[in-house]
Amino acid sequence: MKDKVFKTPIVKKFEFDEAVASVFDDMLSRSIPFYDEVRKLEIALILAEQKEGKKVLDLGVSTAKFLLDLNSKMEVNMHLKGIDNSQAMLDRATQKCQALGADIALGFADMLTYAYNQEDIIVSNYTLQFIRPMQRVELVQKIYDGLQEDGVFIFSEKVVFEDKKLDKQMIDIYYAYKKSQGYSEYEIAQKREALENVLIPFTIEENKQMCYKAGFKQVETIFQWANFITFVAKK
C-alpha cells in the first residue's frame, strides 16, 4: 500500500501502529534515500562472512523486509531472528514469513530489556534514533555485551551536523528529495511535527563515541547520503 498517513491532520505523535505498519515498506523506500541500496550493502556484508549456525538479530524488525531479503540470498543455514515492540509490525512480518515459507524467528520484545545471547551480528536500521538519548547509550552497551567476542553491530541512523548552516542545508536537500518521491509539503510538515521529540538524532561523532564507550574497538561508516548514514562497529 502507498503511504498516505500524513495526508490528513495528525492527532498524535508518531508511533508504529497499524496505520503505519500497513504502509511501512512504501514509507521506508520513499522516505529514506537509498534505503534499498543500504539494505543490499548490509546483506552483502553479512553474506561475505556467512557461516552455518551464525546468529543474526534484527532490532526493530518491522515487517521483516531485511531478514526476508537476507534469507533469500544466504547459502548456509544461519539463524535469523527479529524483535519489535509493535505488534502491528510483527503481525505483518509473520504473514510475510509464512507466505514465503521463511524460517525466521520473530518475537515481541523491548530491545532495552531484551536478553541478548551471544549474537554474532546485530542489525538496527533507523531504530536507535527513536530511543531516548540516555537509554540509547545503555542499549548500545547491552548490545556490545550481548555480542560474541568477534561480533559486529551494523546500524543506520539519521544524523545531525554540528555546523548548523550545513545541517539546515542537508534538511532542505532531504525535504526536496521527499518531494521528488511524491510527498506534498503538507505531508512533509505533518510528519516533521509528528516526529518532533520522538526521533532524536545524534551527530556522526556522538554515534561513534557511544560505540567506543561501550567497548567497540573499531567503528567505521560504510555509507552516507546527506544526513543518513550507516555504521559498522566491531567488538
C-alpha positions as CSV (number, residue, x, y, z in Angstrom):
1,M,0.0,0.0,0.0
2,K,1.1,3.6,-0.7
3,D,2.0,5.8,2.3
4,K,-0.8,8.3,2.8
5,V,-0.5,8.5,6.6
6,F,0.2,12.2,6.7
7,K,-2.3,13.4,4.1
8,T,-4.8,14.2,6.9
9,P,-4.2,16.3,10.0
10,I,-2.2,14.5,12.7
11,V,-3.9,13.7,16.0
12,K,-0.9,12.2,17.9
13,K,2.8,11.8,17.9
14,F,4.4,9.3,15.5
15,E,4.1,5.7,16.6
16,F,4.4,2.3,14.8
17,D,0.7,1.4,14.9
18,E,-1.4,-0.4,12.3
19,A,-1.8,2.7,10.1
20,V,2.0,2.9,9.8
21,A,2.6,-0.8,9.6
22,S,0.2,-1.2,6.7
23,V,2.3,1.2,4.5
24,F,5.7,0.8,6.2
25,D,7.6,-0.8,3.3
26,D,6.5,2.0,1.0
27,M,7.2,4.6,3.6
28,L,10.8,3.4,4.0
29,S,11.5,3.2,0.3
30,R,10.2,6.7,-0.3
31,S,11.3,8.4,2.9
32,I,14.9,7.1,3.3
33,P,17.3,7.9,0.5
34,F,18.9,4.8,-1.0
35,Y,17.2,2.6,1.6
36,D,17.1,-0.4,-0.8
37,E,20.8,0.0,-1.7
38,V,21.8,0.3,2.0
39,R,19.9,-2.9,2.8
40,K,21.6,-4.7,-0.1
41,L,25.0,-3.4,1.1
42,E,24.4,-4.6,4.7
43,I,23.2,-8.0,3.4
44,A,26.3,-8.3,1.2
45,L,28.5,-7.6,4.2
46,I,26.8,-10.3,6.2
47,L,26.9,-12.8,3.4
48,A,30.7,-12.2,2.9
49,E,31.2,-14.0,6.2
50,Q,28.2,-16.3,6.3
51,K,28.6,-19.4,8.3
52,E,26.4,-22.4,9.4
53,G,24.6,-21.5,12.6
54,K,25.6,-17.9,12.7
55,K,23.1,-15.8,14.6
56,V,21.8,-12.6,13.1
57,L,19.4,-10.4,15.2
58,D,17.4,-7.5,13.7
59,L,16.3,-4.9,16.2
60,G,13.1,-3.2,15.2
61,V,12.4,-5.9,12.6
62,S,9.2,-4.1,11.5
63,T,7.7,-6.1,8.5
64,A,10.8,-8.3,8.3
65,K,11.9,-7.0,4.9
66,F,15.6,-7.0,5.8
67,L,15.6,-10.5,7.1
68,L,13.5,-11.9,4.3
69,D,15.9,-10.5,1.8
70,L,18.9,-11.9,3.7
71,N,17.1,-15.3,4.0
72,S,16.5,-15.5,0.2
73,K,20.2,-14.9,-0.5
74,M,22.1,-16.9,2.1
75,E,23.8,-20.1,1.1
76,V,24.1,-21.7,4.5
77,N,21.6,-22.1,7.4
78,M,22.1,-19.0,9.6
79,H,19.8,-18.4,12.5
80,L,17.7,-15.3,11.7
81,K,15.7,-13.5,14.4
82,G,13.9,-10.2,14.6
83,I,12.3,-8.4,17.6
84,D,9.9,-5.5,17.7
85,N,7.7,-3.8,20.3
86,S,5.0,-3.1,17.8
87,Q,2.5,-6.0,17.5
88,A,1.1,-4.5,14.3
89,M,4.5,-4.7,12.7
90,L,5.1,-8.3,13.9
91,D,1.7,-9.3,12.5
92,R,2.7,-8.1,9.1
93,A,6.1,-9.7,9.4
94,T,4.6,-13.1,10.4
95,Q,2.2,-13.0,7.5
96,K,5.0,-12.3,5.0
97,C,7.3,-15.0,6.5
98,Q,4.5,-17.6,6.4
99,A,3.6,-16.7,2.8
100,L,7.2,-17.1,1.7
101,G,8.0,-20.1,3.8
102,A,10.9,-18.3,5.5
103,D,12.3,-19.8,8.7
104,I,12.7,-16.6,10.6
105,A,12.1,-16.3,14.4
106,L,10.1,-13.3,15.4
107,G,9.5,-12.0,18.9
108,F,7.6,-9.3,20.7
109,A,10.2,-7.6,22.8
110,D,11.6,-4.3,24.0
111,M,15.2,-4.0,22.8
112,L,16.0,-2.1,26.0
113,T,15.3,-5.1,28.2
114,Y,15.8,-8.0,25.8
115,A,18.2,-10.7,26.9
116,Y,20.9,-10.6,24.2
117,N,22.6,-14.0,24.0
118,Q,26.0,-14.1,22.4
119,E,24.8,-12.9,19.0
120,D,27.2,-12.9,16.0
121,I,25.6,-9.9,14.2
122,I,23.1,-7.4,15.4
123,V,21.4,-5.1,12.9
124,S,19.5,-1.9,13.7
125,N,18.2,0.1,10.8
126,Y,17.0,3.6,11.7
127,T,15.8,2.4,15.1
128,L,18.2,3.8,17.7
129,Q,17.1,7.3,16.8
130,F,13.7,6.6,18.4
131,I,15.3,5.7,21.8
132,R,15.8,8.4,24.3
133,P,19.5,9.5,24.4
134,M,20.4,8.2,27.9
135,Q,18.6,4.9,27.2
136,R,20.3,4.7,23.8
137,V,23.7,4.8,25.4
138,E,22.7,2.0,27.8
139,L,21.2,0.0,24.9
140,V,24.4,0.1,22.9
141,Q,26.3,-1.2,26.0
142,K,23.8,-4.1,26.2
143,I,24.3,-4.8,22.5
144,Y,28.1,-4.8,23.0
145,D,27.8,-7.2,26.0
146,G,25.4,-9.4,24.1
147,L,27.7,-10.0,21.1
148,Q,30.3,-12.7,20.6
149,E,33.9,-11.7,21.0
150,D,34.2,-11.1,17.3
151,G,30.7,-9.8,16.9
152,V,29.5,-7.0,14.7
153,F,26.9,-4.3,15.2
154,I,25.6,-2.8,11.9
155,F,23.3,0.2,12.3
156,S,21.9,3.0,10.2
157,E,20.8,6.3,11.6
158,K,19.6,9.8,10.6
159,V,22.2,12.3,11.9
160,V,22.5,16.0,12.6
161,F,25.6,18.1,11.9
162,E,27.5,20.3,14.3
163,D,27.6,23.0,11.7
164,K,24.1,24.5,12.0
165,K,24.2,26.1,8.5
166,L,25.2,22.8,6.9
167,D,22.6,20.9,9.0
168,K,19.9,23.2,7.7
169,Q,21.1,22.8,4.1
170,M,21.0,19.0,4.5
171,I,17.5,19.1,5.9
172,D,16.4,21.3,2.9
173,I,18.0,18.8,0.5
174,Y,16.3,15.9,2.2
175,Y,12.9,17.6,2.0
176,A,13.5,18.2,-1.7
177,Y,14.2,14.5,-2.0
178,K,10.9,13.7,-0.3
179,K,9.0,15.9,-2.7
180,S,10.7,14.1,-5.6
181,Q,9.2,10.9,-4.1
182,G,5.7,12.2,-4.3
183,Y,5.2,13.6,-0.8
184,S,3.5,17.0,-0.6
185,E,4.8,19.9,1.5
186,Y,1.8,19.4,3.8
187,E,2.7,15.7,4.3
188,I,6.3,16.6,5.0
189,A,5.3,19.2,7.5
190,Q,2.8,16.9,9.2
191,K,5.4,14.1,9.6
192,R,8.0,16.6,10.9
193,E,5.6,17.7,13.6
194,A,4.6,14.1,14.5
195,L,8.3,13.2,14.9
196,E,9.3,16.2,17.0
197,N,10.8,14.9,20.2
198,V,10.2,11.4,19.1
199,L,13.1,11.0,16.6
200,I,16.2,12.5,18.3
201,P,19.3,12.1,16.1
202,F,22.9,12.2,17.2
203,T,25.9,13.6,15.3
204,I,28.2,11.2,13.5
205,E,30.8,11.7,16.2
206,E,28.3,11.1,19.0
207,N,27.2,7.8,17.4
208,K,30.9,6.7,17.1
209,Q,31.8,7.8,20.7
210,M,28.7,6.0,22.0
211,C,30.1,2.8,20.4
212,Y,33.6,3.3,21.6
213,K,32.4,4.0,25.2
214,A,30.5,0.7,25.1
215,G,33.8,-1.1,24.2
216,F,33.7,-1.5,20.5
217,K,37.3,-1.5,19.1
218,Q,36.5,-0.2,15.6
219,V,33.7,1.9,14.2
220,E,33.5,2.7,10.5
221,T,31.0,4.4,8.2
222,I,30.2,2.4,5.1
223,F,27.5,4.7,3.5
224,Q,26.3,8.2,3.7
225,W,23.8,10.4,1.9
226,A,23.3,13.8,3.4
227,N,22.0,13.2,6.9
228,F,21.5,9.4,6.6
229,I,24.5,7.2,7.5
230,T,25.4,3.5,8.1
231,F,27.9,2.4,10.7
232,V,29.7,-0.9,11.3
233,A,31.0,-1.4,14.9
234,K,33.3,-4.4,15.6
235,K,33.8,-5.8,19.1
